[in-house]
Amino acid sequence: MSLNSRISLFVGLILLGLILGGMGLFVGAGRLGIVIYFLVIVFVLVQVASIFWAVFTFYHYRYIRQEELLHVLKTATESQAPLAPALWAYVGDRPHSTWREFLVSMMLFPVYYWSWHRWYSYDRKVEQLALILEGGAPLHLALHAVPGVASKEITLASAIGQASGQMASCLSEVPRWQLASLWLDVIPRLLYPVILLFVASGLMIFQMLFVVPRFEKIFADLKVKLPELTEQYISFGRWVGRYGGVFGLIVLILFALFGLILFNSKVCWHFPVVGRIYRLRLQAGILKGLAILMKTGKPTPQAMDLLIESGYFPSVVCLKLEAVRKAIDQGQPLPENLCQNGLLPQSMVPLLQAAGRADNLPWALGELGESQAKRAVRLARRLVMAIFPISIMAIGLAVAAIALGMFLPLVELISELPV
């Protein structure tokens, strides 16, 4: 099931939950109203978690299939076999039994499976790729023509391999370039605290709407004071409810900021912390690409043009590469211009200058590119290892406060009962 289809489905289910919530408003605060509100909160939370699960599953499945495709392409180029027949053999080797189709259609809903999935599945994309290759198109252009069939790193490697004549070695370098496996390991650690926060917020809303008013009425009738922690929890909950619109606006701003970071390369390039990882990853691709192309004797301006036309780099980087290319055409040195445009750290400029004087610049570019890729991975792992335990501890303390705030009144009532 595609990502867009799953999200549309779950958004529809969430809207259904909100309609049920509106029915609860008409029922009132009686027992049926409490049950409906509780079910609505649980329903919405489950759907939000399902959206996160669907997004992660989609990208994980696509990553695995793209790795399979990379292995097929690498094996075919190493054995100097035609690519199109190798892809047809790969598709033909996939399971196609009637029983499997029936099970998949039941899992992905029959209407969706027979109307969309069968015609736009990953196997169909591989078939389209094979047809384009049979028409005589180069590999990198064929990959461009079929979006989603290969990662950007595979497309970049194929473009560089086509230009340098070293397709097999370039495709072999792809696992060292891409960070997809790292993000698939990191994203669940970041999403888990978010899901817990949604669950805790739902519980708090339910308690403030239905549990707290009854506690206050019972304690007022008994002329007993609520525990201090419970009063603080109630005061905090009402303060949050009073400024709920502000908090909602903050959440929307955070989502908008996340969208900008995800889809706007310029914002991501300059954003703190995340931008550093983003810059390191792109710097690694530029330096490695230049190293491979310059080893085969490509002039530096032509190597720059090939990187720009590869489609791997976002617009903000392409503009910087064009500026470097113009400076090189004017006779200016490569290391200094890479540094001035943010494509090379200042500390690495002397090393490249020395490598250029020793006529060993391609080797130095490759080693620095490998170093930048490793630094990006290390920084991402350190960031997650710092955020994950702190967020889990903070949410754990919040959940503990909610639990104690609700259970202490029960303990107080039990202690007031005559023995």
N, C-alpha and C positions, 0 to 999 in steps of 0.2 A: 504494500500500500504506500503510495507516495506521501511525502511530507505534507503537501498542501491539502490533499484529501483528508488525511488524518486530522489536521488542525481544523479544517472546516467542520468535520464530523463532531469533534470534541467541543468546538465553540457552539455548535447547535445544541449539544447536550447540556452545556452550561446555561444557555438561554432557557432550555426547558426547566432546569433547576430554578432559575430566577422566576419563571412563571409559577412554579409550585410554591415558591416563597411568597409571591403575591397572593396566592390562594390562602396561605397561612395568615396573611394580614386580615382577610375577611373572616376567617374562622375566629380570630381573637387569641387571647392569651390563655385559653383553656388547655386541657390536656391534649386535645387533638392539634391545637395550634403549636404546642411545644414539640410534639412528635414531628409535625411537618417541618418546623424550623430546624430541628436537629437533623432530620433526614436531608434537608436542602443543604445544610452546611457540609455534611459528610459527602453528599453527592458532588458539590462543587469542588471540594478538596480532592476527591478522587479523580475528577476530570482534569484538574490542573496537574496533578501528578501524572496522569495518563498522557497529557500533552508532552511533558518533559520526557517521559519514557518513549513516546513515539518519535520525538526528535532524535533522541540518543540512538534508538534502534535503527532509524533510517540511516543516520550517518555511519553507524558501525557496520551495517550491512553493505552500504556503498563502499566503505573503505576496504572491506574484505574482498568484494568483487573487483575493485580496482587493483588490489594487490595480485589477484589471480590473473587479471589481464596483463599486468606488468610482467609477471613470470612468463606468460605465453609469449609476449613480444620479445623479452630478453632471450628466451630459449631459441626462438626463431631467428633472431639476428645473430646469435652466437654460432648457430649451425648454418647460417647463410641460406635459410629456407624462405620461401615467399611468405609474406605476412598474411595475406588474405586467406589462403588455404589453411594456415595454422589457426586463424580465428574461426573459420567454419568448423574445423575439427573440434575446437574448444566448445563452441555452441552445441554441436552435435553430441558431445560427450556429457552434456548436462542432463539430469534426469527429466524425462518427459512422460512418465507413465500416467494413465488415466486416473488411477487411485490418488496419485500425488496431486494432480490438478483438482480433484474433488476436495481433498483436504485443504489445499491452499485457498480454494474458492470459499470454503466454509469459514476459514480464519479471516479472510479479507472481505467478507460479505459477497454473496454471489453476484449481485447486480454490479458492484464496483469491479469485481474480478473479470467478468465477461465483457463489460463495456469499456474498461480502461486499462486494467493491469496487463491483460494479454497483448495489448497493442503498444504499450509504452513501458514494458519491463526492461530490465538491464540486458537480457538476452537480445531483445529487439535492437537495443542500441549497439551491441556488438555486431549484429548482422548488418546494420546500417554502416558501421565502420568498415566492415569487410567489403561491402559493395563499393564504397568510395575508394578504398585502396585498389580494388579491381579496376576501377576507372582510371588508374594511373596517378592519383593524387599522392603527394608526399605524406608521410605519417603524421607530422605535426599539423598540417592543414586538415587532414582527415579527423584528427582528434578535436581540432577547433570546431569542425562542422557538426560534431555530435556532442553537445554539452552533457557533462556529467559522466561520460563513459570513462574518463581518466582524470586523475588529479592534475593540478597545475604543474606540479613537479615533473610528472611524466611528460606533459606537453613541452615544458622547457627543455628537458633532457633530449626529447626527440628533435626539437628544433636545433639544438646545439649539435647533436649527433649528425643530423642531415647536413649541416654546414661544415662540420669538421671531418666527416667521413668515419667517425668512430661511434656509430650508433650503439653497438653492444656495450662498450665501456661506459658510455654516457647513461644508458639505461641501468647498468649495474650500480651506478652512483646514486640512483634515486632514493633507495632506503635511507641513505645517510643525509639526504637533503630535507626530506619531509618531516613535519612535526605532527602529522595527523594521529599517529599512534599515541603520541604524548597527550594531545588534547582529549582523545578518547579515554585516557586514564585520568586526566585532570578534571574534566567537566563533571563527572558524577560526584566528585568530592566537593565541587562548588555548588552543585544543584541540591545536594542532600540538605545542607543547612537552610536553603531557601524553602524547600518543601516542609521542613520542620517548622519554620517560621509561619508558613501558611496554616499549618495544623494548629499551632499554638494560638494564632490570631482567631481562627474559627472557634476554638474552645472558649476563648475569652469573650467573644461576642455572645455566644450561647449563654455563658454564665451570667454576664451582665444583663441580658435581656430577661432571663427566666429564673435563674437560681438566686441571684443576689436580692431581688425584691422580696422573695419569700423568706430568705434568711432575716432580712431586716424586719419584716412583719412579725415573724416568730419571736425574735429577740425583744422587739418592742412590746409585744403582749406579755412576755415573761419579765419585762423590766430588767433585762440583763444586757450588759454592754458587750458589743462584738469584740473579739480579740484585736489587738493593735495591728498585727500583720494583715488581718482581713480588712480592717478599715483603710489601711494604706493601699491595699490592692484595689478596693472599691473606688477610692479617690483617684487612683491612677487610671483605672478603667473609664471612669466618667470624664476625666480630663482628656483622655484619648478620644472618647466619643464626642466631646465638645468641639475638638479641633480635627474631627475626622476628615473634613474637606481638605484641610491643609496637608494631612498625611496622605490623602489620596492624590493630591497634586504633586507631592514629593515623589510618590511611587511612579506617577506618570512621567515626571521629569527624569527619573532614573531609567525607566524603560526607553525613553527617547534618547538619552545619553548612550545607553547600551546599543541602540540601533545605529546611532551615528558612529560609534566605535566599530561596529560590525560592518557597516556598509559604506562608510566614508573614509577613504584611505588617508586623506589629509588630517582628519581629526585623530585617527588612530596613530598616525606617525608622530604627532606632537603630544599625545596624551601621556600623563605621567605613568611610569612603571610599565603599563601595558605597551605603550609606545616604544619603550626600550627593547622589549622582547620582539616586537614587530620589526623594528629597525635592524636588530641583530640577524633575524631570519632573512630579511631581504638583502642585507649586506653579504650574507653568506652565499646566497644565490648569485649575486653579481660577481663576486670575487671568483667563485668556482667556475662560472660560465666564461669569464674572461680568461681564466687560466687554461681551460680546455681549448678555447678558440685560438689563443695566442700560441699554444704549443704546436698547433697545426700550421702556423705561419700566417694566420689571418691578421691583417693590419688592425690596429686598435680602433680606428673609426668604424671600420666594417664590423668588427666584433660588437661595438656599441649598438650599431644599427640592428644587428641580429637579435641582441637582447631586447631592444625596444619592440621589435616586431614579433617576438616570441609569444606575446600575450600573457606572460606569467606575471609581469610586474604591473602594479596599479599605476594610475595616472600620475600621482605625486612623484613616484620614482622615475617614471618615463620622462617627466619634465627635467628632473635632475640629470638623467643620463644624456638627454639632448644638450643640456648646458655643458656637461663634461665633453661631449663629442665636439661641440663648437670650439671649446677652449683648446682641445687637442689639434683641431684643424689649424688653429692659429699658432701652433708650435709650443704650447704650454705643456708642462710635465703632467703625467697621469696621476701620481700619488697626491700631489697638492690639490688638484681639482676634485678628486674623489673626496678628499677631506673637507674642502670648502663647501661642497654640496651635501654633506652629511652622509656620504656613502662609505666613509672609512674613518675610524677613530684617529685622533691626532697622534696617539702613541704608536701607531703602526706606520706612519709616514716615513720615519727614518729607515725602517726595515725595508720597505719597498724601494726607497732611494738607493740603499746599499745593494739590493738585489738587482736593480736596473744597471748599476755600474758594473756589477759582476756578470751581466748578461744572463741572469737567472730569474727574471721577473715572473714568468708563468708559474714556476715552482712556488715562489713566495706567495703569489696570489692564491694558489690552491691551498697552501697550508693555512693562510690567514682565513680563507673562507671556511675551512674545516673548524678552525678555532672559534670563529663567530657562531657557527651552527651549534657547537657544543656549549658555548656560553648561553645561547638562547634557551637550550634545554635545561641547563642547570638553573638559570634564573627563574624559569617557569616552575620548576619543581620546588625551588626554595619558596617562591611566592605562595604556592598552594600549601606547602607544609607549614607555613606561618599562619595562613588564614584559616585553614580547616580546623585545627584544634581550638583556636581562639573562638571561632564562631560556634563550635559545638559546645564549648564550656559556657558561653554567654546564653545560648538558647536553653541549655540544661538548667542554668540558674533561673531563667525566666519560667520554665516549666515547673521547677521546684517551688517557686514563689506562688504560682497559680495553684498548685496542688495543696500547699500548706494553707494558703488563704481560704480555700474551700473546705478543707478538712478540719481546721482548727475550730470553726464554729460547731461542728458535730461533736468534737471532743468536749467543748465547753458545755454543750447541752447534756451530754452524757454525765459529765461531772456534777451537773446541777440536779440530776434526778435523785430522789431519796433512795437510800439503800434499804 
